[in-house]
Amino acid sequence: MRILYLLIPMALGVIGVALWAFLWAVRTGQFDDLEGPAHRILMDDDDPRIPQCGRRQDDNKSLDDREN
């Protein structure tokens, strides 16, 4: 029975810390955009969509077609 005097305040302390962490996460915007980072990793904007060597060949073909 004496252990309850120790465990109840410890449990309330753990719940308080968890509640504080949840409120901190909500206030700092951790839950604002849940899907954006997952989609952002699939969109690699650093590399060009059409390789430059293939693009030049296509441009030359279109120029040849226009000349003929």
HTML snippet that shows the backbone in 3Dmol.js (N, CA, C, O; Angstrom):
<script src="https://3Dmol.org/build/3Dmol-min.js"></script>
<div id="view" style="width:600px;height:400px;position:relative"></div>
<script>
const pdb = `
ATOM      1  N   MET A   1       0.829  -1.197   0.000  1.00  0.00           N
ATOM      2  CA  MET A   1       0.000   0.000   0.000  1.00  0.00           C
ATOM      3  C   MET A   1       0.868   1.254   0.000  1.00  0.00           C
ATOM      4  O   MET A   1       0.493   2.280  -0.568  1.00  0.00           O
ATOM      5  N   ARG A   2       2.013   1.163   0.632  1.00  0.00           N
ATOM      6  CA  ARG A   2       2.883   2.331   0.684  1.00  0.00           C
ATOM      7  C   ARG A   2       3.461   2.671  -0.679  1.00  0.00           C
ATOM      8  O   ARG A   2       3.789   3.823  -0.966  1.00  0.00           O
ATOM      9  N   ILE A   3       3.579   1.637  -1.517  1.00  0.00           N
ATOM     10  CA  ILE A   3       4.149   1.877  -2.838  1.00  0.00           C
ATOM     11  C   ILE A   3       3.259   2.774  -3.687  1.00  0.00           C
ATOM     12  O   ILE A   3       3.750   3.455  -4.588  1.00  0.00           O
ATOM     13  N   LEU A   4       1.966   2.783  -3.414  1.00  0.00           N
ATOM     14  CA  LEU A   4       1.053   3.654  -4.155  1.00  0.00           C
ATOM     15  C   LEU A   4       1.370   5.123  -3.910  1.00  0.00           C
ATOM     16  O   LEU A   4       1.158   5.951  -4.796  1.00  0.00           O
ATOM     17  N   TYR A   5       1.863   5.457  -2.749  1.00  0.00           N
ATOM     18  CA  TYR A   5       2.224   6.845  -2.458  1.00  0.00           C
ATOM     19  C   TYR A   5       3.423   7.288  -3.314  1.00  0.00           C
ATOM     20  O   TYR A   5       3.621   8.480  -3.553  1.00  0.00           O
ATOM     21  N   LEU A   6       4.190   6.340  -3.754  1.00  0.00           N
ATOM     22  CA  LEU A   6       5.314   6.651  -4.647  1.00  0.00           C
ATOM     23  C   LEU A   6       4.909   6.572  -6.122  1.00  0.00           C
ATOM     24  O   LEU A   6       5.305   7.420  -6.922  1.00  0.00           O
ATOM     25  N   LEU A   7       4.122   5.556  -6.478  1.00  0.00           N
ATOM     26  CA  LEU A   7       3.798   5.333  -7.885  1.00  0.00           C
ATOM     27  C   LEU A   7       2.798   6.353  -8.442  1.00  0.00           C
ATOM     28  O   LEU A   7       2.900   6.738  -9.607  1.00  0.00           O
ATOM     29  N   ILE A   8       1.857   6.782  -7.648  1.00  0.00           N
ATOM     30  CA  ILE A   8       0.853   7.739  -8.153  1.00  0.00           C
ATOM     31  C   ILE A   8       1.507   9.076  -8.509  1.00  0.00           C
ATOM     32  O   ILE A   8       1.242   9.591  -9.595  1.00  0.00           O
ATOM     33  N   PRO A   9       2.340   9.661  -7.656  1.00  0.00           N
ATOM     34  CA  PRO A   9       2.999  10.901  -8.102  1.00  0.00           C
ATOM     35  C   PRO A   9       3.941  10.697  -9.276  1.00  0.00           C
ATOM     36  O   PRO A   9       4.067  11.582 -10.122  1.00  0.00           O
ATOM     37  N   MET A  10       4.607   9.547  -9.344  1.00  0.00           N
ATOM     38  CA  MET A  10       5.477   9.287 -10.497  1.00  0.00           C
ATOM     39  C   MET A  10       4.650   9.178 -11.777  1.00  0.00           C
ATOM     40  O   MET A  10       5.057   9.696 -12.816  1.00  0.00           O
ATOM     41  N   ALA A  11       3.514   8.523 -11.718  1.00  0.00           N
ATOM     42  CA  ALA A  11       2.653   8.401 -12.897  1.00  0.00           C
ATOM     43  C   ALA A  11       2.111   9.757 -13.312  1.00  0.00           C
ATOM     44  O   ALA A  11       2.034  10.058 -14.503  1.00  0.00           O
ATOM     45  N   LEU A  12       1.735  10.579 -12.339  1.00  0.00           N
ATOM     46  CA  LEU A  12       1.254  11.914 -12.672  1.00  0.00           C
ATOM     47  C   LEU A  12       2.371  12.744 -13.299  1.00  0.00           C
ATOM     48  O   LEU A  12       2.113  13.543 -14.199  1.00  0.00           O
ATOM     49  N   GLY A  13       3.595  12.567 -12.841  1.00  0.00           N
ATOM     50  CA  GLY A  13       4.742  13.270 -13.425  1.00  0.00           C
ATOM     51  C   GLY A  13       4.987  12.844 -14.863  1.00  0.00           C
ATOM     52  O   GLY A  13       5.248  13.690 -15.719  1.00  0.00           O
ATOM     53  N   VAL A  14       4.908  11.567 -15.142  1.00  0.00           N
ATOM     54  CA  VAL A  14       5.114  11.061 -16.506  1.00  0.00           C
ATOM     55  C   VAL A  14       3.998  11.571 -17.422  1.00  0.00           C
ATOM     56  O   VAL A  14       4.254  11.965 -18.560  1.00  0.00           O
ATOM     57  N   ILE A  15       2.774  11.562 -16.924  1.00  0.00           N
ATOM     58  CA  ILE A  15       1.656  12.074 -17.725  1.00  0.00           C
ATOM     59  C   ILE A  15       1.833  13.564 -17.992  1.00  0.00           C
ATOM     60  O   ILE A  15       1.553  14.043 -19.091  1.00  0.00           O
ATOM     61  N   GLY A  16       2.300  14.294 -16.982  1.00  0.00           N
ATOM     62  CA  GLY A  16       2.538  15.722 -17.168  1.00  0.00           C
ATOM     63  C   GLY A  16       3.603  15.996 -18.213  1.00  0.00           C
ATOM     64  O   GLY A  16       3.436  16.892 -19.040  1.00  0.00           O
ATOM     65  N   VAL A  17       4.683  15.251 -18.193  1.00  0.00           N
ATOM     66  CA  VAL A  17       5.750  15.424 -19.193  1.00  0.00           C
ATOM     67  C   VAL A  17       5.236  15.072 -20.584  1.00  0.00           C
ATOM     68  O   VAL A  17       5.542  15.776 -21.547  1.00  0.00           O
ATOM     69  N   ALA A  18       4.465  14.003 -20.708  1.00  0.00           N
ATOM     70  CA  ALA A  18       3.921  13.611 -22.010  1.00  0.00           C
ATOM     71  C   ALA A  18       2.953  14.663 -22.531  1.00  0.00           C
ATOM     72  O   ALA A  18       2.959  14.974 -23.722  1.00  0.00           O
ATOM     73  N   LEU A  19       2.126  15.210 -21.659  1.00  0.00           N
ATOM     74  CA  LEU A  19       1.188  16.264 -22.062  1.00  0.00           C
ATOM     75  C   LEU A  19       1.943  17.519 -22.493  1.00  0.00           C
ATOM     76  O   LEU A  19       1.584  18.151 -23.487  1.00  0.00           O
ATOM     77  N   TRP A  20       2.974  17.874 -21.760  1.00  0.00           N
ATOM     78  CA  TRP A  20       3.790  19.043 -22.135  1.00  0.00           C
ATOM     79  C   TRP A  20       4.445  18.822 -23.508  1.00  0.00           C
ATOM     80  O   TRP A  20       4.452  19.724 -24.346  1.00  0.00           O
ATOM     81  N   ALA A  21       4.987  17.631 -23.731  1.00  0.00           N
ATOM     82  CA  ALA A  21       5.629  17.341 -25.021  1.00  0.00           C
ATOM     83  C   ALA A  21       4.619  17.390 -26.162  1.00  0.00           C
ATOM     84  O   ALA A  21       4.936  17.882 -27.244  1.00  0.00           O
ATOM     85  N   PHE A  22       3.410  16.888 -25.935  1.00  0.00           N
ATOM     86  CA  PHE A  22       2.376  16.920 -26.975  1.00  0.00           C
ATOM     87  C   PHE A  22       1.978  18.356 -27.286  1.00  0.00           C
ATOM     88  O   PHE A  22       1.874  18.734 -28.453  1.00  0.00           O
ATOM     89  N   LEU A  23       1.755  19.155 -26.254  1.00  0.00           N
ATOM     90  CA  LEU A  23       1.371  20.550 -26.475  1.00  0.00           C
ATOM     91  C   LEU A  23       2.499  21.323 -27.154  1.00  0.00           C
ATOM     92  O   LEU A  23       2.238  22.170 -28.008  1.00  0.00           O
ATOM     93  N   TRP A  24       3.729  21.048 -26.791  1.00  0.00           N
ATOM     94  CA  TRP A  24       4.871  21.707 -27.439  1.00  0.00           C
ATOM     95  C   TRP A  24       4.907  21.355 -28.931  1.00  0.00           C
ATOM     96  O   TRP A  24       5.144  22.224 -29.771  1.00  0.00           O
ATOM     97  N   ALA A  25       4.674  20.094 -29.252  1.00  0.00           N
ATOM     98  CA  ALA A  25       4.698  19.665 -30.652  1.00  0.00           C
ATOM     99  C   ALA A  25       3.570  20.317 -31.443  1.00  0.00           C
ATOM    100  O   ALA A  25       3.769  20.706 -32.594  1.00  0.00           O
ATOM    101  N   VAL A  26       2.403  20.438 -30.848  1.00  0.00           N
ATOM    102  CA  VAL A  26       1.276  21.067 -31.544  1.00  0.00           C
ATOM    103  C   VAL A  26       1.552  22.546 -31.751  1.00  0.00           C
ATOM    104  O   VAL A  26       1.284  23.068 -32.833  1.00  0.00           O
ATOM    105  N   ARG A  27       2.072  23.231 -30.762  1.00  0.00           N
ATOM    106  CA  ARG A  27       2.327  24.675 -30.877  1.00  0.00           C
ATOM    107  C   ARG A  27       3.448  24.997 -31.850  1.00  0.00           C
ATOM    108  O   ARG A  27       3.428  26.063 -32.467  1.00  0.00           O
ATOM    109  N   THR A  28       4.423  24.117 -32.008  1.00  0.00           N
ATOM    110  CA  THR A  28       5.526  24.385 -32.933  1.00  0.00           C
ATOM    111  C   THR A  28       5.228  23.919 -34.345  1.00  0.00           C
ATOM    112  O   THR A  28       6.077  24.054 -35.226  1.00  0.00           O
ATOM    113  N   GLY A  29       4.034  23.371 -34.586  1.00  0.00           N
ATOM    114  CA  GLY A  29       3.632  23.019 -35.944  1.00  0.00           C
ATOM    115  C   GLY A  29       4.131  21.680 -36.429  1.00  0.00           C
ATOM    116  O   GLY A  29       4.278  21.482 -37.635  1.00  0.00           O
ATOM    117  N   GLN A  30       4.393  20.767 -35.540  1.00  0.00           N
ATOM    118  CA  GLN A  30       4.880  19.451 -35.947  1.00  0.00           C
ATOM    119  C   GLN A  30       3.815  18.648 -36.681  1.00  0.00           C
ATOM    120  O   GLN A  30       4.147  17.741 -37.444  1.00  0.00           O
ATOM    121  N   PHE A  31       2.529  18.966 -36.463  1.00  0.00           N
ATOM    122  CA  PHE A  31       1.444  18.194 -37.075  1.00  0.00           C
ATOM    123  C   PHE A  31       0.742  18.979 -38.174  1.00  0.00           C
ATOM    124  O   PHE A  31      -0.322  18.558 -38.625  1.00  0.00           O
ATOM    125  N   ASP A  32       1.289  20.092 -38.618  1.00  0.00           N
ATOM    126  CA  ASP A  32       0.619  20.914 -39.625  1.00  0.00           C
ATOM    127  C   ASP A  32       0.569  20.230 -40.981  1.00  0.00           C
ATOM    128  O   ASP A  32      -0.497  20.171 -41.595  1.00  0.00           O
ATOM    129  N   ASP A  33       1.681  19.716 -41.460  1.00  0.00           N
ATOM    130  CA  ASP A  33       1.741  19.098 -42.782  1.00  0.00           C
ATOM    131  C   ASP A  33       2.286  17.687 -42.634  1.00  0.00           C
ATOM    132  O   ASP A  33       3.498  17.486 -42.573  1.00  0.00           O
ATOM    133  N   LEU A  34       1.396  16.723 -42.578  1.00  0.00           N
ATOM    134  CA  LEU A  34       1.832  15.349 -42.348  1.00  0.00           C
ATOM    135  C   LEU A  34       2.226  14.645 -43.643  1.00  0.00           C
ATOM    136  O   LEU A  34       3.044  13.725 -43.606  1.00  0.00           O
ATOM    137  N   GLU A  35       1.670  15.048 -44.787  1.00  0.00           N
ATOM    138  CA  GLU A  35       1.937  14.353 -46.036  1.00  0.00           C
ATOM    139  C   GLU A  35       2.989  15.047 -46.891  1.00  0.00           C
ATOM    140  O   GLU A  35       3.569  14.418 -47.777  1.00  0.00           O
ATOM    141  N   GLY A  36       3.243  16.299 -46.652  1.00  0.00           N
ATOM    142  CA  GLY A  36       4.187  17.052 -47.474  1.00  0.00           C
ATOM    143  C   GLY A  36       5.593  16.476 -47.506  1.00  0.00           C
ATOM    144  O   GLY A  36       6.130  16.280 -48.596  1.00  0.00           O
ATOM    145  N   PRO A  37       6.217  16.193 -46.364  1.00  0.00           N
ATOM    146  CA  PRO A  37       7.558  15.621 -46.417  1.00  0.00           C
ATOM    147  C   PRO A  37       7.606  14.258 -47.101  1.00  0.00           C
ATOM    148  O   PRO A  37       8.609  13.919 -47.729  1.00  0.00           O
ATOM    149  N   ALA A  38       6.552  13.487 -46.989  1.00  0.00           N
ATOM    150  CA  ALA A  38       6.536  12.172 -47.649  1.00  0.00           C
ATOM    151  C   ALA A  38       6.500  12.324 -49.162  1.00  0.00           C
ATOM    152  O   ALA A  38       7.114  11.531 -49.876  1.00  0.00           O
ATOM    153  N   HIS A  39       5.792  13.329 -49.661  1.00  0.00           N
ATOM    154  CA  HIS A  39       5.724  13.553 -51.102  1.00  0.00           C
ATOM    155  C   HIS A  39       6.947  14.305 -51.609  1.00  0.00           C
ATOM    156  O   HIS A  39       7.366  14.123 -52.752  1.00  0.00           O
ATOM    157  N   ARG A  40       7.520  15.156 -50.750  1.00  0.00           N
ATOM    158  CA  ARG A  40       8.656  15.972 -51.162  1.00  0.00           C
ATOM    159  C   ARG A  40       9.880  15.103 -51.481  1.00  0.00           C
ATOM    160  O   ARG A  40      10.684  15.467 -52.338  1.00  0.00           O
ATOM    161  N   ILE A  41      10.025  13.974 -50.810  1.00  0.00           N
ATOM    162  CA  ILE A  41      11.175  13.111 -51.063  1.00  0.00           C
ATOM    163  C   ILE A  41      11.057  12.447 -52.432  1.00  0.00           C
ATOM    164  O   ILE A  41      12.073  12.055 -53.007  1.00  0.00           O
ATOM    165  N   LEU A  42       9.852  12.312 -52.964  1.00  0.00           N
ATOM    166  CA  LEU A  42       9.669  11.705 -54.277  1.00  0.00           C
ATOM    167  C   LEU A  42       9.907  12.694 -55.409  1.00  0.00           C
ATOM    168  O   LEU A  42      10.191  12.288 -56.536  1.00  0.00           O
ATOM    169  N   MET A  43       9.793  13.999 -55.118  1.00  0.00           N
ATOM    170  CA  MET A  43       9.971  15.022 -56.138  1.00  0.00           C
ATOM    171  C   MET A  43      11.378  15.585 -56.054  1.00  0.00           C
ATOM    172  O   MET A  43      11.656  16.449 -55.223  1.00  0.00           O
ATOM    173  N   ASP A  44      12.252  15.106 -56.899  1.00  0.00           N
ATOM    174  CA  ASP A  44      13.632  15.554 -56.903  1.00  0.00           C
ATOM    175  C   ASP A  44      13.768  16.643 -57.952  1.00  0.00           C
ATOM    176  O   ASP A  44      13.871  16.352 -59.143  1.00  0.00           O
ATOM    177  N   ASP A  45      13.770  17.880 -57.520  1.00  0.00           N
ATOM    178  CA  ASP A  45      13.824  19.005 -58.447  1.00  0.00           C
ATOM    179  C   ASP A  45      15.244  19.390 -58.814  1.00  0.00           C
ATOM    180  O   ASP A  45      15.437  20.274 -59.649  1.00  0.00           O
ATOM    181  N   ASP A  46      16.241  18.758 -58.219  1.00  0.00           N
ATOM    182  CA  ASP A  46      17.628  19.103 -58.517  1.00  0.00           C
ATOM    183  C   ASP A  46      18.037  18.635 -59.904  1.00  0.00           C
ATOM    184  O   ASP A  46      18.767  19.346 -60.594  1.00  0.00           O
ATOM    185  N   ASP A  47      17.593  17.470 -60.329  1.00  0.00           N
ATOM    186  CA  ASP A  47      17.965  16.937 -61.636  1.00  0.00           C
ATOM    187  C   ASP A  47      16.964  17.410 -62.690  1.00  0.00           C
ATOM    188  O   ASP A  47      15.766  17.476 -62.417  1.00  0.00           O
ATOM    189  N   PRO A  48      17.438  17.736 -63.875  1.00  0.00           N
ATOM    190  CA  PRO A  48      16.489  18.112 -64.923  1.00  0.00           C
ATOM    191  C   PRO A  48      15.652  16.905 -65.339  1.00  0.00           C
ATOM    192  O   PRO A  48      16.135  15.773 -65.292  1.00  0.00           O
ATOM    193  N   ARG A  49      14.439  17.129 -65.733  1.00  0.00           N
ATOM    194  CA  ARG A  49      13.528  16.035 -66.077  1.00  0.00           C
ATOM    195  C   ARG A  49      13.939  15.372 -67.398  1.00  0.00           C
ATOM    196  O   ARG A  49      13.796  14.159 -67.550  1.00  0.00           O
ATOM    197  N   ILE A  50      14.444  16.156 -68.345  1.00  0.00           N
ATOM    198  CA  ILE A  50      14.892  15.611 -69.619  1.00  0.00           C
ATOM    199  C   ILE A  50      16.407  15.746 -69.670  1.00  0.00           C
ATOM    200  O   ILE A  50      16.925  16.851 -69.511  1.00  0.00           O
ATOM    201  N   PRO A  51      17.128  14.658 -69.886  1.00  0.00           N
ATOM    202  CA  PRO A  51      18.590  14.761 -69.954  1.00  0.00           C
ATOM    203  C   PRO A  51      19.005  15.687 -71.100  1.00  0.00           C
ATOM    204  O   PRO A  51      18.353  15.727 -72.143  1.00  0.00           O
ATOM    205  N   GLN A  52      20.087  16.422 -70.896  1.00  0.00           N
ATOM    206  CA  GLN A  52      20.528  17.405 -71.870  1.00  0.00           C
ATOM    207  C   GLN A  52      20.930  16.754 -73.187  1.00  0.00           C
ATOM    208  O   GLN A  52      20.614  17.302 -74.243  1.00  0.00           O
ATOM    209  N   CYS A  53      21.626  15.589 -73.175  1.00  0.00           N
ATOM    210  CA  CYS A  53      22.063  14.970 -74.428  1.00  0.00           C
ATOM    211  C   CYS A  53      20.866  14.498 -75.244  1.00  0.00           C
ATOM    212  O   CYS A  53      20.869  14.662 -76.464  1.00  0.00           O
ATOM    213  N   GLY A  54      19.851  13.924 -74.624  1.00  0.00           N
ATOM    214  CA  GLY A  54      18.658  13.499 -75.336  1.00  0.00           C
ATOM    215  C   GLY A  54      17.864  14.680 -75.837  1.00  0.00           C
ATOM    216  O   GLY A  54      17.224  14.601 -76.886  1.00  0.00           O
ATOM    217  N   ARG A  55      17.897  15.756 -75.113  1.00  0.00           N
ATOM    218  CA  ARG A  55      17.155  16.947 -75.509  1.00  0.00           C
ATOM    219  C   ARG A  55      17.773  17.575 -76.753  1.00  0.00           C
ATOM    220  O   ARG A  55      17.056  18.051 -77.634  1.00  0.00           O
ATOM    221  N   ARG A  56      19.102  17.578 -76.826  1.00  0.00           N
ATOM    222  CA  ARG A  56      19.777  18.153 -78.004  1.00  0.00           C
ATOM    223  C   ARG A  56      19.476  17.343 -79.251  1.00  0.00           C
ATOM    224  O   ARG A  56      19.260  17.903 -80.326  1.00  0.00           O
ATOM    225  N   GLN A  57      19.463  16.012 -79.108  1.00  0.00           N
ATOM    226  CA  GLN A  57      19.167  15.179 -80.259  1.00  0.00           C
ATOM    227  C   GLN A  57      17.753  15.426 -80.749  1.00  0.00           C
ATOM    228  O   GLN A  57      17.499  15.467 -81.953  1.00  0.00           O
ATOM    229  N   ASP A  58      16.835  15.589 -79.807  1.00  0.00           N
ATOM    230  CA  ASP A  58      15.456  15.871 -80.213  1.00  0.00           C
ATOM    231  C   ASP A  58      15.365  17.239 -80.877  1.00  0.00           C
ATOM    232  O   ASP A  58      14.621  17.413 -81.843  1.00  0.00           O
ATOM    233  N   ASP A  59      16.111  18.203 -80.370  1.00  0.00           N
ATOM    234  CA  ASP A  59      16.088  19.537 -80.965  1.00  0.00           C
ATOM    235  C   ASP A  59      16.654  19.505 -82.386  1.00  0.00           C
ATOM    236  O   ASP A  59      16.120  20.158 -83.283  1.00  0.00           O
ATOM    237  N   ASN A  60      17.739  18.741 -82.591  1.00  0.00           N
ATOM    238  CA  ASN A  60      18.321  18.624 -83.930  1.00  0.00           C
ATOM    239  C   ASN A  60      17.367  17.943 -84.896  1.00  0.00           C
ATOM    240  O   ASN A  60      17.281  18.329 -86.062  1.00  0.00           O
ATOM    241  N   LYS A  61      16.649  16.933 -84.420  1.00  0.00           N
ATOM    242  CA  LYS A  61      15.682  16.243 -85.276  1.00  0.00           C
ATOM    243  C   LYS A  61      14.565  17.191 -85.679  1.00  0.00           C
ATOM    244  O   LYS A  61      14.140  17.206 -86.835  1.00  0.00           O
ATOM    245  N   SER A  62      14.101  17.968 -84.741  1.00  0.00           N
ATOM    246  CA  SER A  62      13.010  18.890 -85.064  1.00  0.00           C
ATOM    247  C   SER A  62      13.493  19.969 -86.030  1.00  0.00           C
ATOM    248  O   SER A  62      12.726  20.420 -86.881  1.00  0.00           O
ATOM    249  N   LEU A  63      14.765  20.394 -85.910  1.00  0.00           N
ATOM    250  CA  LEU A  63      15.308  21.371 -86.847  1.00  0.00           C
ATOM    251  C   LEU A  63      15.434  20.760 -88.240  1.00  0.00           C
ATOM    252  O   LEU A  63      15.139  21.419 -89.236  1.00  0.00           O
ATOM    253  N   ASP A  64      15.881  19.482 -88.313  1.00  0.00           N
ATOM    254  CA  ASP A  64      15.998  18.798 -89.600  1.00  0.00           C
ATOM    255  C   ASP A  64      14.626  18.625 -90.247  1.00  0.00           C
ATOM    256  O   ASP A  64      14.490  18.775 -91.461  1.00  0.00           O
ATOM    257  N   ASP A  65      13.627  18.317 -89.457  1.00  0.00           N
ATOM    258  CA  ASP A  65      12.272  18.167 -89.992  1.00  0.00           C
ATOM    259  C   ASP A  65      11.748  19.494 -90.540  1.00  0.00           C
ATOM    260  O   ASP A  65      11.044  19.526 -91.549  1.00  0.00           O
ATOM    261  N   ARG A  66      12.094  20.561 -89.877  1.00  0.00           N
ATOM    262  CA  ARG A  66      11.630  21.871 -90.335  1.00  0.00           C
ATOM    263  C   ARG A  66      12.309  22.273 -91.651  1.00  0.00           C
ATOM    264  O   ARG A  66      11.701  22.895 -92.522  1.00  0.00           O
ATOM    265  N   GLU A  67      13.587  21.896 -91.765  1.00  0.00           N
ATOM    266  CA  GLU A  67      14.319  22.265 -92.981  1.00  0.00           C
ATOM    267  C   GLU A  67      13.821  21.480 -94.197  1.00  0.00           C
ATOM    268  O   GLU A  67      13.813  22.003 -95.312  1.00  0.00           O
ATOM    269  N   ASN A  68      13.404  20.225 -93.986  1.00  0.00           N
ATOM    270  CA  ASN A  68      12.963  19.394 -95.115  1.00  0.00           C
ATOM    271  C   ASN A  68      11.546  19.659 -95.408  1.00  0.00           C
ATOM    272  O   ASN A  68      10.982  19.060 -96.324  1.00  0.00           O
TER     273      ASN A  68
END
`;
const viewer = $3Dmol.createViewer("view");
viewer.addModel(pdb, "pdb");
viewer.setStyle({}, {cartoon: {color: "spectrum"}});
viewer.zoomTo();
viewer.render();
</script>
